[in-house]
Amino acid sequence: MRTPINEALLRHFKDLRDGDHGHAVTREDKERVFARAVELLDPVARHALDEVNADLLLGTGEVVASGVTRSREGGLNAMWSLTWPRQRESGVQPIAVVAHFGCDFHHPHLRGNTVGDWPLNVFDETDAAGQLDTLRVIAAGDAHNLVFQESYRLMPALTASDAAGRG
């Protein structure tokens, strides 16, 4: 049985082989597929970020979604950001899940603010749910990289245990 991650890769590779994206061939049709994928991913992305908020930020964070926006270059983007007081005070980027479809891309991808690209091949609710582990890894990678850029003090789960003497 294939894992959801490998299924996503196979869909991605088939798109490249076949020259389409979810049976869409024109840019206009692919943009409609992207907008639907963002809609399907919304609850999954929020779930992955809510887990990080509960575990690492002790519920101090807030998930904000941008919806689909057009980039200056003409591509499409959607972002789910997890912000929290210490992150905002430090001036580092939030933890994020980003869906992007660059103007010269064959098909869209997922990434974080500090984590690179992963194929975005979501065409139904099952595909979206199958991306939960990928979105968890993107969010965890962002959390790791932000701590590396700034300090472990960004994470309330650590600073609260330090204050309680459980460091």
C-alpha positions, 0 to 999 in steps of 0.5 A: 500500500502506498503512503499519501506522501508517495501518492503525492509524488506519483501524481506530481511525476505523472503531471510532468510526464503528461503535461497536465495538472489534475487533467487541467492543461491551460494556465487558467484551468490549473489556477482553478484547480489550485484555488480548489486545492487551497480550499480543500487544504484549509482545514488540514493546514489549520489542523497541522498548525493548531497541533504546533500551537498546542504542543510548542506554543502552549496555545499562545498562537493564532492561525491566520489564513490569507486565502488565494492571492496573486503575486507581483510576478503573476503567480498565485499564493495562499498562506496559513501563518501561525503567529504568537507574541514572542515571535512577533516581538523578536521580528522573525517570520511566523511558522507557515504553510504556503501553497504557491503556483509561480507564474512560470510553474507547470504546477503548484507546490507547498513550502514553509517560510524557511522550508523548501518545496513539496508537490501540491497535487490535491484534487479531493478531500482524500488527497487533502487529508493525505497531506497532513503529515507533509504539512506537519513536517513543513510546520515542524521544519519552520519551527526548528529553523526559526529557533535556529535563527533566533533562540529556543526562547521563542517556544513557550513550551520550553520557557514555561518549563524553565520557569517551573524549574523543569528545564 
